[in-house]
Amino acid sequence: MNSTSVNTAQGGNSNGVLAPFTSRNFMVLWIATVMSNVGTWMHDVSAGWLMTSLSPSPLFVALVQTATTLPIFLFALPAGALADIVNKRKLLMGVQIAMAGTALALGYVVYYGDITPNLLLLFTFMMGAGTALAAPAWQAIVPGLVPRNTLQQAVAINSVGINISRAIGPALGGFIIGYSIALPFLINGLSFLLVVCALVWWRPAASPPRLLPAENLFGALKAGVRYALHSDPLKATLARALSFFLFASAYWALLPLIARNLLNGDAALYGLMMGAVGVGAVSSAFILPQLRKRFGADLLVALGSVGTALCMLALASAYGQLLAIVSCFFAGACWLAVLTSLNVSAQVALPEWVRARGLAVFITVLFGSMSLGSLFWGQLSSVFGVTNALFYAAAGLIFVIPLTWRFKLQVGESMDLSPSMHWPAPVVEVDIEQDRGPVMITVEYFINPDNAYEFYLAANQLKGQRYRDGAYTWGLFEDTARPGRYIEYFMVESWLEHLRQHDRVTHADADIQAKVRSYHQRDDKPVVEHYIAASFTYHGGEK
């Protein structure tokens, strides 16, 4: 991204809905992905409709949605770790080429009439695996394409792009199916190549040189999970996402059956209903900033959940095709309101070093809940019928709102998670091998006994930061011989991991540390000491 783009975006229009388009890199990649997503939605509509022809069982139809989302649940987290340690651009190019080949192969099999329900599910699963590998990297590059003060708009515009394609793709797919059921799959295969061309054109800004070795995949994966487990803002976002998508997945999974069985429609109606979801989402995007400013992210997600529940009740009633299309329109608007609020909350809760992994956790929860929900609602509709399944899903969506209200979402730039680099380099007298460990770090505090409880509460905030940045154990001890003397300790696996902690600590962490140190009574700073596990090397039988 060139400096002109940044400066323009940070000007007077920085708060406008279209501000991210002042970045040419963002605009080119956005256009390419929208065109590719049109092909993807054509593909998805065709797969769902094809399954209704191959097997009329509600379970098999719902399994198409499960096969799409399950691989994202299974593979998104390793993909996020991979995206944080390799070149994201090259990773995305490789995945797009692989998905192009898979879609073209499916089109070939369908064209020659060799497709079966199980084979369709296999191809769908493979496409989902490609989406899983690409999704964390796509999300992680967004903050690098636009200025930080337009991140919310960029996330919303990306969601708008998905829904523009959702508005066009399903309707176009439903029309093309009438000529050839194989053609949408072939078009989708070619659409991935558009993204490859855009990625070849894109030249991201050079990353700062790495002073430390890159993490290995397993270590990066473990660090990502550890960060998510000890980040309260991210966990709150995940809880809200799980409670929404588990129930809202019902109408996605059952939409082909609503169109065919409840409304006696054809592929064209199904495409129109899917398109109406997209149009509703696009239409709502232009008023979302005002709604978010007026209601806040938490209330907006609650209102979106209520709206989604009402739309499912309308679909369950199935009084007519027009009502169903209108319900899908409003369902799309509610979906975008919830999704963008959750996505922004996840984005701003993560520092750059773990962004792809943290977003992969968010994606895993999102698609895992959709996959589990699709399977559950498909099975439930097989037993109790589609109408009852939609009623139960709507009731569940309303029921969980008060249960999850205490989990607050992050908005804007509520935390400064940029690297603070305020930790001084550790003092060492000898060279230390980077893989040597474990390492114990201690910090000595002298606290007025009258402030001991407040210090303890502040130190427990520090505990989360130590764990997030790499510690596997933490403790706080009081000296029995000297009241008011406390020793904080934490341990990391190796000297290299501790050096990474120095790079990972953020300005928000620095604020927490400053609060803890404000209770320290002495004029000098708390004493920090480093200890490493003792080891002895034997040479010729001598120590």
C-alpha positions in Angstrom: 0.0 0.0 0.0 1.5 3.3 -1.0 1.8 6.3 1.2 -0.7 8.3 -0.9 -3.4 5.8 -0.2 -2.8 5.9 3.5 -2.8 9.7 3.6 -6.0 10.0 1.7 -7.7 7.5 3.8 -6.7 9.3 6.9 -8.0 12.5 5.7 -11.5 14.0 6.1 -13.2 10.9 4.7 -11.6 8.5 7.1 -14.9 7.7 8.8 -16.9 7.3 5.6 -18.2 3.9 4.6 -16.1 3.8 1.4 -12.8 5.1 3.0 -10.9 1.8 2.5 -11.3 2.1 -1.3 -8.7 4.9 -1.2 -6.2 2.1 -0.9 -5.7 0.7 -4.4 -4.4 -2.6 -3.0 -7.6 -3.1 -1.0 -9.8 -2.1 -3.9 -8.1 -4.6 -6.4 -8.2 -7.5 -4.0 -11.7 -6.7 -3.0 -13.0 -6.7 -6.6 -11.2 -9.9 -7.4 -12.6 -11.7 -4.4 -16.1 -10.4 -5.1 -16.0 -11.8 -8.6 -14.6 -15.1 -7.3 -17.3 -15.3 -4.6 -20.0 -14.9 -7.2 -18.6 -18.2 -8.6 -18.5 -19.7 -5.1 -22.1 -18.9 -4.4 -23.2 -20.3 -7.8 -21.2 -23.4 -6.8 -22.9 -23.6 -3.3 -26.4 -23.2 -4.7 -25.8 -25.8 -7.4 -24.4 -28.3 -4.8 -27.4 -27.8 -2.5 -29.9 -28.2 -5.4 -28.0 -31.1 -6.9 -28.2 -33.0 -3.6 -32.0 -32.5 -3.5 -32.0 -34.4 -6.9 -29.6 -37.1 -5.9 -31.1 -37.7 -2.4 -34.3 -36.1 -1.1 -33.4 -36.9 2.5 -33.3 -33.8 4.7 -30.2 -35.1 6.4 -28.2 -35.5 3.2 -29.3 -32.0 2.1 -28.2 -30.5 5.4 -24.9 -32.5 5.1 -24.0 -30.3 2.2 -23.8 -27.4 4.6 -22.0 -29.5 7.1 -19.4 -30.7 4.5 -18.8 -27.0 3.7 -18.3 -25.8 7.2 -16.8 -28.9 9.0 -13.3 -28.6 7.3 -13.1 -25.0 8.4 -13.8 -26.1 11.9 -11.1 -28.8 11.6 -8.4 -27.0 9.8 -8.7 -23.2 10.4 -6.6 -23.2 13.5 -3.5 -25.0 11.9 -4.1 -22.7 8.9 -3.9 -19.7 11.1 -0.7 -20.8 12.7 0.7 -21.5 9.2 -0.4 -18.0 8.0 1.5 -16.4 10.9 4.8 -18.1 10.1 4.9 -18.2 6.3 4.4 -15.7 3.5 0.6 -15.0 3.4 0.6 -14.0 -0.2 2.2 -17.2 -1.5 0.0 -19.3 0.8 -3.1 -17.6 -0.7 -1.9 -18.1 -4.2 -1.3 -21.8 -3.7 -4.7 -22.4 -2.1 -6.6 -20.6 -4.8 -4.9 -22.7 -7.5 -5.8 -25.9 -5.7 -9.4 -24.8 -5.3 -9.6 -24.0 -9.0 -8.5 -27.5 -9.8 -11.0 -29.0 -7.4 -14.0 -27.0 -8.7 -13.1 -27.8 -12.3 -12.8 -31.5 -11.5 -16.2 -31.5 -9.9 -17.7 -29.8 -12.9 -16.2 -32.5 -15.1 -17.7 -35.3 -13.0 -21.1 -33.7 -12.9 -21.1 -33.0 -16.7 -20.5 -36.7 -17.5 -23.2 -37.9 -15.0 -20.8 -39.7 -12.7 -21.7 -37.8 -9.5 -23.2 -39.5 -6.4 -24.3 -38.1 -3.1 -21.1 -39.3 -1.3 -18.9 -38.0 -4.1 -20.6 -34.6 -4.0 -20.0 -34.5 -0.2 -16.4 -35.4 -0.7 -15.8 -32.6 -3.3 -17.7 -30.2 -1.0 -15.5 -31.1 1.9 -12.4 -30.5 -0.2 -13.6 -27.1 -1.2 -14.3 -26.4 2.5 -10.7 -27.4 3.3 -9.4 -24.9 0.8 -11.5 -22.2 2.4 -10.2 -23.2 5.8 -6.6 -22.8 4.6 -7.2 -19.4 3.1 -9.6 -17.7 5.5 -7.2 -16.8 8.4 -4.7 -15.4 5.9 -7.4 -13.3 4.1 -8.6 -11.9 7.4 -5.1 -11.2 8.7 -4.0 -9.2 5.7 -6.9 -6.7 6.0 -5.2 -4.5 8.6 -2.2 -4.2 6.4 -4.2 -3.0 3.4 -5.9 0.0 5.1 -5.1 2.5 7.8 -6.1 1.4 11.4 -8.8 4.1 11.6 -10.7 2.6 8.7 -10.5 -1.1 9.9 -14.1 -1.2 10.9 -15.2 0.1 7.4 -12.8 -2.4 5.7 -14.3 -5.3 7.7 -17.8 -4.2 6.8 -17.0 -3.7 3.1 -15.5 -7.2 3.0 -18.8 -8.5 4.4 -20.6 -6.4 1.9 -18.5 -7.9 -0.9 -19.5 -11.4 0.2 -23.1 -10.4 0.2 -22.9 -8.6 -3.1 -21.7 -11.9 -4.5 -24.4 -13.7 -2.5 -27.0 -11.5 -4.1 -25.7 -12.1 -7.6 -24.3 -15.7 -7.4 -27.3 -17.7 -6.2 -29.8 -16.0 -8.6 -27.3 -16.4 -11.5 -26.7 -20.0 -10.4 -30.4 -20.8 -10.2 -30.7 -19.5 -13.8 -27.7 -21.4 -15.1 -28.8 -24.6 -13.5 -31.7 -24.7 -15.9 -29.2 -25.1 -18.8 -26.5 -27.2 -17.2 -26.0 -28.3 -13.5 -22.3 -28.7 -14.2 -21.7 -25.2 -15.6 -21.7 -23.3 -12.2 -18.9 -25.6 -10.9 -16.8 -24.9 -14.0 -17.4 -21.1 -13.8 -16.3 -21.3 -10.1 -13.1 -23.0 -11.0 -12.2 -20.3 -13.5 -13.2 -17.5 -11.0 -10.4 -18.6 -8.6 -7.8 -17.8 -11.2 -9.0 -14.1 -11.1 -7.9 -14.0 -7.5 -4.5 -15.6 -8.4 -4.0 -12.8 -10.9 -4.8 -10.1 -8.3 -2.4 -11.7 -5.8 0.4 -11.8 -8.4 -0.2 -8.1 -9.0 -0.2 -7.2 -5.3 3.1 -6.2 -3.8 2.7 -6.0 0.0 5.0 -3.7 2.0 8.1 -5.4 3.1 7.9 -6.9 6.6 10.5 -5.8 9.1 13.4 -8.3 9.2 13.1 -11.1 11.7 15.7 -10.9 14.5 14.5 -14.3 15.9 13.9 -17.6 14.1 10.4 -18.3 12.9 8.2 -20.4 15.0 7.6 -24.0 14.0 4.0 -25.0 13.1 3.3 -26.9 16.4 4.8 -24.1 18.5 2.8 -21.5 16.7 -0.4 -23.5 17.0 0.2 -23.9 20.8 0.9 -20.2 21.2 -2.3 -19.3 19.3 -4.4 -21.5 21.5 -2.7 -20.3 24.7 -3.4 -16.6 23.7 -7.1 -17.4 23.0 -7.5 -19.1 26.3 -6.1 -16.1 28.2 -7.6 -13.2 26.3 -10.9 -12.2 27.9 -11.9 -9.9 25.0 -11.5 -12.7 22.5 -13.3 -15.2 24.7 -16.2 -12.8 25.0 -16.4 -12.5 21.2 -16.3 -16.3 20.8 -19.1 -16.8 23.3 -21.3 -14.4 21.4 -20.4 -16.0 18.1 -21.2 -19.5 19.3 -24.5 -18.5 20.8 -25.6 -16.9 17.5 -24.4 -19.2 14.8 -25.4 -22.4 16.5 -29.0 -21.4 16.1 -28.9 -19.1 13.0 -27.3 -21.9 11.0 -30.8 -23.6 10.9 -32.2 -21.5 8.0 -28.9 -21.8 6.0 -29.0 -25.6 6.2 -32.7 -25.9 5.5 -33.2 -23.3 2.9 -33.2 -25.7 -0.1 -35.9 -27.8 1.7 -37.9 -24.6 2.5 -37.8 -23.7 -1.2 -38.6 -27.1 -2.5 -40.9 -28.7 0.1 -42.6 -25.9 2.0 -43.0 -23.5 -1.0 -43.1 -26.0 -3.8 -40.5 -24.0 -5.7 -37.7 -24.8 -8.1 -34.1 -23.9 -8.4 -34.9 -20.4 -9.5 -36.9 -19.7 -6.3 -34.0 -21.1 -4.3 -31.6 -18.8 -6.1 -33.9 -15.8 -5.5 -34.1 -16.6 -1.8 -30.4 -16.9 -1.5 -30.0 -13.7 -3.5 -32.4 -11.9 -1.2 -30.2 -12.7 1.7 -27.3 -11.1 -0.1 -29.3 -8.0 -1.1 -30.5 -7.5 2.4 -26.9 -7.7 3.7 -25.7 -5.2 1.1 -28.5 -2.8 1.8 -27.9 -2.8 5.5 -24.2 -2.1 5.2 -24.8 1.6 4.4 -26.8 2.2 7.6 -24.7 -0.1 9.9 -22.2 2.7 11.0 -25.2 4.8 12.2 -26.9 1.8 13.9 -23.6 0.8 15.6 -23.0 4.4 16.8 -26.6 4.6 18.1 -27.0 1.2 19.7 -23.4 0.0 20.3 -22.0 -3.4 19.2 -23.6 -5.4 22.0 -27.2 -4.2 21.5 -26.8 -4.4 17.7 -25.9 -8.1 18.0 -28.9 -8.7 20.2 -31.2 -6.9 17.8 -29.7 -8.8 14.9 -30.4 -12.1 16.8 -34.0 -11.1 17.5 -34.5 -10.1 13.8 -33.0 -13.5 12.6 -35.3 -15.4 14.9 -38.4 -13.5 13.5 -37.2 -14.2 10.0 -37.0 -17.9 10.7 -40.5 -17.9 12.2 -41.7 -16.2 9.0 -40.0 -18.9 6.9 -41.4 -21.6 9.0 -44.9 -20.2 8.4 -44.4 -20.5 4.6 -47.5 -18.5 3.7 -46.1 -17.7 0.3 -43.0 -17.2 -1.9 -43.0 -13.4 -1.6 -43.1 -13.5 2.2 -40.2 -16.0 2.1 -38.1 -13.8 -0.2 -38.8 -10.7 2.0 -37.9 -12.8 5.1 -34.6 -13.8 3.5 -33.9 -10.1 2.7 -34.2 -9.1 6.4 -32.4 -12.2 7.5 -29.4 -11.1 5.4 -29.5 -7.6 7.0 -29.5 -9.1 10.5 -26.7 -11.6 9.5 -24.4 -8.8 8.4 -25.1 -6.7 11.5 -24.1 -9.6 13.7 -21.2 -10.8 11.7 -19.4 -7.5 11.2 -19.8 -6.6 14.9 -18.3 -9.9 15.9 -15.5 -9.8 13.3 -14.4 -6.3 14.3 -14.4 -7.3 17.9 -12.2 -10.3 17.1 -9.8 -8.1 15.0 -9.3 -5.4 17.6 -8.7 -8.0 20.4 -5.6 -9.3 18.7 -2.0 -8.1 18.3 -0.3 -8.5 14.9 2.0 -11.4 16.0 -0.9 -13.7 16.7 -3.6 -12.1 14.5 -4.1 -15.0 12.0 -4.1 -17.6 14.7 -6.6 -15.6 16.8 -8.9 -15.1 13.8 -8.5 -18.8 13.0 -9.9 -19.5 16.5 -12.8 -17.1 15.7 -13.4 -18.8 12.3 -13.2 -22.2 14.0 -15.9 -21.3 16.4 -18.0 -19.7 13.8 -17.9 -22.5 11.3 -17.8 -25.2 14.0 -21.1 -23.9 15.4 -22.6 -23.7 11.9 -21.4 -27.2 11.1 -22.8 -28.7 14.3 -25.9 -26.6 14.0 -26.5 -27.7 10.4 -26.1 -31.3 11.3 -28.4 -31.0 14.3 -31.1 -29.0 12.6 -31.0 -31.3 9.6 -31.5 -34.4 11.8 -34.2 -32.6 13.8 -36.1 -31.7 10.7 -35.9 -35.4 9.6 -37.8 -36.3 12.8 -40.0 -33.4 13.5 -40.2 -31.6 10.1 -38.6 -28.5 8.7 -41.3 -26.1 10.2 -40.8 -27.4 13.8 -37.0 -27.3 13.4 -37.1 -23.6 12.4 -39.5 -22.8 15.4 -37.1 -24.5 17.8 -34.0 -22.7 16.4 -35.8 -19.3 16.6 -36.8 -19.9 20.3 -33.2 -21.0 21.1 -31.8 -17.8 19.5 -34.0 -15.6 21.7 -33.3 -17.6 24.8 -29.5 -17.2 24.7 -29.5 -13.4 24.4 -29.8 -12.7 28.2 -27.5 -15.7 28.9 -24.6 -14.1 26.9 -25.2 -10.4 27.6 -22.3 -10.2 30.1 -19.8 -11.0 27.4 -19.0 -7.5 26.0 -17.7 -6.9 22.5 -14.7 -4.8 21.6 -15.2 -1.7 19.4 -12.9 0.6 17.5 -9.4 0.9 18.9 -10.3 0.3 22.6 -6.9 -1.3 23.2 -3.5 -0.4 21.8 -2.0 -3.8 20.9 1.0 -2.5 18.9 4.4 -3.7 20.2 5.6 -1.4 23.0 9.2 -2.8 23.0 9.6 -1.4 26.5 11.2 -4.4 28.1 15.0 -4.0 28.3 17.2 -6.7 26.9 18.0 -9.3 29.6 21.5 -9.1 31.1 23.6 -12.2 30.5 27.2 -12.9 31.2 27.6 -15.8 28.8 26.1 -16.9 25.5 22.9 -18.9 26.0 21.7 -21.4 23.4 18.2 -20.3 22.2 16.6 -23.7 22.7 17.8 -24.1 26.3 15.2 -24.0 29.0 12.9 -23.8 30.8 13.5 -20.2 31.9 12.1 -18.6 35.1 11.7 -14.9 35.4 11.2 -13.3 38.8 10.1 -9.7 39.7 10.5 -8.4 43.2 8.0 -5.9 44.6 7.8 -4.0 47.9 4.2 -3.2 48.7 2.5 -1.2 51.5 0.4 -3.8 53.4 -2.5 -1.4 53.3 -2.5 -1.8 49.5 -1.9 -5.5 49.4 -5.4 -6.5 48.1 -5.4 -3.9 45.3 -1.9 -5.0 44.3 -3.1 -8.6 44.2 -6.0 -7.7 41.9 -3.7 -5.7 39.6 -1.2 -8.5 39.5 -3.8 -11.0 38.5 -4.4 -8.9 35.4 -0.7 -9.2 34.7 -1.1 -13.0 35.0 -3.2 -13.1 31.9 -0.6 -11.1 29.9 2.2 -13.4 31.0 0.2 -16.5 29.8 -0.8 -14.8 26.5 2.7 -14.0 25.6 4.3 -17.4 26.3 4.4 -18.4 29.9 3.1 -21.8 30.9 3.0 -21.2 34.7 2.7 -18.1 36.9 2.6 -17.3 40.6 2.8 -14.6 43.2 4.4 -15.3 46.6 4.8 -13.2 49.8 7.9 -13.3 51.9 7.0 -14.7 55.4 10.1 -13.0 56.9 9.5 -9.5 55.3 5.9 -8.5 55.1 5.2 -6.5 52.0 7.9 -8.2 49.9 6.3 -10.1 47.0 7.9 -12.2 44.3 6.2 -12.7 41.0 7.5 -15.5 38.8 6.6 -17.0 35.5 8.2 -19.7 33.4 8.6 -20.2 29.6 9.8 -23.2 27.7 13.1 -21.8 26.3 15.3 -18.8 26.2 14.1 -18.2 22.6 10.5 -18.1 23.8 11.4 -15.6 26.4 13.1 -13.4 23.8 9.8 -13.6 21.8 8.0 -12.3 24.9 10.1 -9.1 24.6 8.7 -8.6 21.0 5.1 -9.6 21.9 4.4 -7.2 24.8 2.1 -4.4 23.8 1.2 -0.9 24.9 -1.9 -2.3 26.6 0.3 -4.7 28.5 2.6 -1.8 29.4 -0.4 0.0 31.0 -1.2 -3.1 33.1 2.5 -3.4 34.2 2.6 0.3 35.1 -0.5 -0.1 37.3 1.1 -3.0 39.1 4.4 -1.1 39.6 2.5 1.9 40.9 2.1 -0.1 44.1 5.9 -0.6 44.4 7.1 1.5 47.3 10.8 2.0 46.5 12.1 4.7 44.1 14.0 2.2 42.0 12.1 -0.2 39.7 11.2 -3.7 40.8 14.2 -6.0 40.4 13.8 -8.5 37.5 16.0 -11.6 37.4 16.3 -14.5 34.9 17.0 -18.1 35.8 17.6 -21.0 33.4 17.5 -24.7 34.1 20.9 -25.9 35.1 22.7 -28.2 32.8 26.3 -29.7 33.0 28.4 -30.8 30.0 30.9 -33.6 30.6 34.1 -33.7 28.7 36.4 -36.8 29.0 34.8 -37.9 32.3 35.4 -34.5 33.9 32.8 -32.0 34.9 
